[in-house]
Amino acid sequence: MVTAEELAARAEVVNGSADLWALLAHLRASAAPIVQRMPIIPDQKALLTTDGGFCPEDGTALTFDPWNPTDHRCPECRKVWRGERHDWSWARYQHLWLAERAAHLATLAALGGPEDRSAAARARDILNAYAERYWRYPNRDNVLGPSRLFFSTYLESVWVCNYVAAATVLRASGQLDDATARAVNQVTEEAATVIGDYDESFSNRQTWNNAALTAVAVWFEDEELAQRVIEGDTGLIAHLVRGYGRDGMWYEGENYHLFALRGLLTGAGWARLAGVDFVADERLATRMRLALGASALTALPDFTFPARKDSRFGMSLAQPAYVELWEIGLARLGMRDTGNEMRDVAAWLHALYATPSAPRELSESYLHDAPIDRIPHPVSRISLGARCAPQQGTVCQSRVRAAWGRARASGPSAFDAARGERLLASRSRHWTVRHARPFLVSLDAGT
């Protein structure tokens, strides 16, 4: 979500930063297979079933492989399963992966050199492929709201954010031809109609719906739509002010906090292009700082978040999707905040980068690493997704280490992964639970 001027300036920053140059090289390497051959566009929409996408024998989620639409391997028993229910589940991630890859390719073409022009061509191929097919996907058999590609509106919104981002970056870098622009217009207009018909009020999913519609508003320069989805009763600003409490935590809990916050940061990026800069308003910026730091306050000693409500147990906060979120937040809000919130975020990031390797998990809003390697390996700021390249900061590592040192000196905290026996305060306004021993089980305070 950047302008042509910002892209040109960013290219100079990338050339002068070892981390960003390494990140660009990583994006180039990971894009190579897609540039070499056109990825598979699913013929069917994604459908939700009780057993699709799971191993019939042990219930493990089947591995998503974007290059294999029919053979679905279980990472536990290693058996391969086939069938239309598994194919429908595969289509869910494939549609999302393709839009994300289009944005990835467009970013590479915009920030890279002449050798990366072929990435722009492949991004246009993906945009046009969906323009040819979008109306063939039926808007039926849905679970949570209307959708053509998926079974729920919020997934259509995640897809639209990346689809429009790809087109926007190509246009800003002068690599979007008129025919592709017209194709994007048609898809985006129809997608906005689908998404706009379903307002989920203050659900975490509505944050993504708002983000997608803000992207559409920027693409079409639609001021009326932008005002409604940014400043409306259930718009982005209302979600930020009312959805996140004084402690910064999203009202639905830790699991939904991270998903909603990723959607909010995405929407805020588009809102800036529409003339509403969340960072420039101190009230909104303060709430965003608190939201970015909230996960550290409730993290368990092993750097997982509490498995409350319907959260999965043992989910590491060192997932690339989450780390990318904090990198972008730190870049947007900077280290010069009025309090210590962003310095704490910098310290938190340093702690996450230093944690032992954690198993990667599939995320609907982050599929950069698909197919996921089941062998754990540390997360690195030079191997994150394409969203970081235009936004990731060039914070001096000595400043980050200094912030980490201050956090360690302040006493027992969520950063102390090596000393799980220390008191860890879970300071959400919804639950207050104190733990004095390493976690073996996660308990819900309501049970």
N, C-alpha and C positions, 0 to 999 in steps of 0.2 A: 504494500500500500504506500507507494512513493511516487513522486512526480518525476518528470524527465530531468529537471535540474538536480533533484536529490539523488537520482540514479547516477548521474555523472559525477557528483561530489562523492558518492559512496564508492564508486569504482576507484577513485584516488585513495580513499581511506583503506580499501582492501589491499591495494598495491603497497601501502606503507605499513601494514600490520602483518606480522608473522602468523598470528593465530587465524586472522581472517583469510589470509592467502592459503593457509593449510586447509581451512574449511572449504574454500572455493575449489581447491584441488580434490578434496573428498567428494564434493558435489559433482564434479566432472567425472570422477571415476565411477560413482554410483549411477550416474546417468548414462554411461556408455552402453550398457545392454539395451536400453530403451531407444537410444539414438540409432543403434545398429539394426534393430527390428521393431516393427510396430507391435505394441502390446495388444493383448486380447481385449476386445470390447464385448462385454456380456450381451447376449441377445435377450436375456430375461431380466426382469426387475428382481430385486432381492425380496425374499419372503421369510417371515419369521415362523418357525415351527418349533415344537417341543424338543425334537431330537436332531434337527439339521445342524451340522457343524460340530457334533460331539461324537466321540467314540462310543459305539453301541455296547462295548464290553466294559470300559472303565469310566466312561463319562467325561474323559479329558477333552478339552477343546482341540479340534483338529488343526493342524498347521495350515496357515494361509500361505499359499504359494501363488503369486500373481501370474506365473507362467504355466500353471497346470490347473485347468478349470474342472477336471473330472476325477482326478486321483487325489484323494485327501488323506494324508498320513497322520496317524496318531503319534505324538511325540513320546508317549509312554510305552505302548506295546509294539510300536513301529509297524502296525498293520495299515494297509491302505484300504480305504472305504470309498464306495461309489454309490451314486443314487441322486435323484433330482433334489431331494431335501438338502443334501450336502452341497449340491451345486447352487441352490438358492442362497444358502448361507455364504458360500464363496463369493457370489455376485455382490453381496453387501459390501465386503471389503474391497473387491475389485473396482467397483464404481468409485469408492472413496480414494483408493490408491491412485487411480488414473487421474482424477482431478488434482490430487496433490502432486503427482508427477508432472502434470502440465505446468503447475506453478513453479516447481523445481526447475524444469527445463527452461522456462521463461527467465527465471532469475539468473541461471547460469549464462544464458545468452546475453542478458543485459549487463552483467558484471564481468564477464569473461572477455576473451579476445576474439579475433577473427576465426580462430579454430573452433569456436563454440557456436557459430551461426547455425550449424546443423541441429543444435538443440532447439532453436527457435522454430525451425521447420517441423520438428517432431511435435512440439507443443501445439502448433497450428493444426497438425494432423489430428491430434486428440480433440481439440476444440471442434473441429469440423465433423469428426466422426460422431460426436454426440448431437451436433446440430442435425445430422441426417437421421438419427434414431430417436431423438427425445420423445417425439409424439407417438412412437410405437409402444413405449412402455405405458401400460394402462394404470390409470389412477384409481386403483381398487385393491381389495385384499389388504387393507392397511390396518394398523393397530393403534397408533397414536397420531391421528391427523392425516390429511391428504399427502400423497407422494407419488411421483411417477417412477423414480428409480429405486425407491426403498419401500419400507412398510411404515415409516414414521416421518413426520414433517421435519423434525430436528436433523435427521440424517441428510435430507435434501438440502437443508441449510448449510451443514458442514461442507457438503459437496459444492454448493453454489459459491461459498466463500473462496474456495480454491480455484474454481472454474473462472470466476470473474477476476481473481487476482492474477491468474495467468494471462488473461486478455489485457488487463490493465498494464502489467509490466511490459508486455510485448508492445502495446501502443505507446507507452512512455519512452521505450527505447527505439521507436521507429521501425519495429519489426512485425507489425500487424497489418496485413493487406486488407483492402476494402471488402473483399468477399468474405473473409473470416470475420471481420467486424460485423458484417450484416448477419452472419450465422450466429454469432454470440448475442447480438441484439434479440434475435428470435427466441433463442433458448432462455435467455435471462428474463425476458418479459413473461414468458409462460411460467417459469419457475417462481417468479415473484408473485404471480397470481395464485399459484398453488400454496406457497408459504403464507401469503398475506391473508388467506381465508381461514387461518387457524391461529388464534392467539391463546397461548397457554399461560397468560397472566404472569405470575412470578415463579414459574417453574424454571429450573436450570436450563431446560431445553429452549425456553423462550429467549434466553440470552443469545443463543445461536440463531434463532429465527430473526431477532433484531439485527444481529451482525450481518446476516445474509441480505436482509432488506436494505441495510445501510450501504452495503457494497453495490447493490443494484441502483440505489439512489445516486451514488457517486458515478457509476457507469453512465447513467442516463442524464445526469445533472438535474435530478428531480428534487427540487427544494422542498416541496410539500411532503413527499414520502420521507425524506431525510428528517424533517422536523418531527413527523409522527413517530418514527421508530427510534429516534434519539431522545426526544424531549417529551414524548407522550406518556400517558398514565402507566403503561407497562413497558416503556422504552428503556434504552440503555442507561440513561441517567437514573431513572427510577429504580432499576435493578441494582445499580451501584449503591445508591443512597439507602434504599429500603431492604435490599437483599442481604447486604453485609452488615453485621452488627458493629458495635463500638470496639469489639475485639478483633474485627477484620474477618471473622469467619462467616461464610455463606450459611444461611439459616437452615439448610437441609443437611449440614454436616460435612465432614472432611472429604468423603468420596466425591460428593457433588460439588464441593467447593472448587476443586482443581479443574473440573470440567467446565463449570460456569465461569471461572476466572479466565480460562483460556478463551472462551467465547467472548467475554467482556473485553479482553485485550485486543482480540481480533476486531470486534466492533468499534472500539475506541480508535484503532488505527484508521479505519474507514471514516469514522466521524471527523477525524482531524482533516481529512481531505474535503469533507463537506462543510468545513468552517467551524466545527465545534471541537476545540482542543481540551481534552480532559486534564492534561498536565498543566495547562495555563491557569486553570481554576483551582485555587489552593484547597478549597473544600473537597472537590472531587479528587485532586491529587493526593490529599491526605488519606482519604478512604481507600484509594488504590494502594498506597503504601502499606496500610494496615492489612489489606487483603493479601498482598504479596508476602507479608511476614507471618500470617496467621498459622500456616501449616507447621512452622517451626515450633510454635507454642504448644501444639498438641501431639507432636511426633513422639513416637516411642523410642527407647534407647537404641533399637536396631535400625532406626531410620525408616520405619514403616508407619502408616497412619492407623489409628484405632479402627478395628473392624466393627463399627457401629451400624445399626440399621441393616441395609442390604450390601454393605461394603464387603469386598473379598478380604479374607484373612491374609496377613503377611505381605501386603502390597508395598513394595519399596518406593520411597520418595525419590530415589536416585534413578528413576526411569528417565530416559532421554526426553520424553514428552514433557515431563514436569520440569526438568532442568532447563529445557528450552524456554519454557514459560517464564522462569525466573531470570534467565539471561535477557529476554526481551523486556521484561519489566524493569530490570536494572538499567538497561540502555535507554528506555523511554524516560524514566524518572530521575536517573542519574544518582550520584553519591552526595550531592549537595542539598539534601533535604533539610527541613527545619528541625527535625528531631534526629533520631538514630535509626529509623526504620529501614532505610535503604542500605545503611552500613551493616545492619543486621542481616539483610538479604544477601549482601556480598559475602559475609561470613558464613551464612547458611550454604551458599553455593560452594564455597571453598570446602566446607565440611562434606558436602555430597560428592564432590569430585574425589575426595580422599577416602570415601567409604569402600569397604570390600565389594567385590563384584556381586551384582544382584541379577537374578533371572529377568530377562526382558519380558514385558507383557504387551499383547496386542492392544492398540488403542484406536478407536474410530477417528479421532482427530489427529493422529500421528502414526503414519504407516511407512515412514522413511526407511526403517530397517527391515521391512518385509522382503523375503521370508525371514523370520526371526531365528537367530542362532541360539540354540538351547544352552550352549555353553556360556555361563556368565562371564562378562568382561566389564571392566570399569567404564563408566560414562566419561566422555571427553568433550570439551567445548569445540574441538576441531572436527568432530564427527556428528554434529547435530544436523537438523533439517535445513531446508532452503529458507525458511522464514528467518533464520538467524543471520544469513548473509547480508540482507539489507538493513538489519537492525541491531545485531549483537554489538555491544560496546567494546571499546578497546581499553578497558580499565587496566591500569598498571597492576601487575600481580603483587607487587610489594604492598600496594594499598589494600588489596583483598586480604593478604596475609595479616596485615596490621589489624583489619577489622575482625579477622578470625581470632587474633590474639586478645583483643578487647573482649570478645564474646566469651572466650575461655576463662578470662580473668574475673568475669562478673559472677561466677559461682555456678551451682548446678543448673544445667540447661539441656535442651534437646540436642545440642551439638555434641554432648558427651557420649558418643556411641561406645567408646571403649570402657566406660564405667556404668554399665547398666544398673548397678546396684544403687546409684545415687537417686535421690528423689527427683521424680519428673512430674511436674504439675501439668495436668491437662486442663487448660484454662478456657475452655469454651463456655459461652454463656448458657449453653443447653445442658451441659454435664460438668460436674466437678469431681474428678476422680484422681486420687493421688496413689502413686505406685512406688514402693520402696524395694522391689526386687526385679530382676530381669524377667521380661514377659515370656511366659510359656503358652498362655492362652489369653485371648482378648475377650473381655467381658463387657457386655452392655450394661450400663448403670441402671437400666430399667428392668433387668431380669432378676 
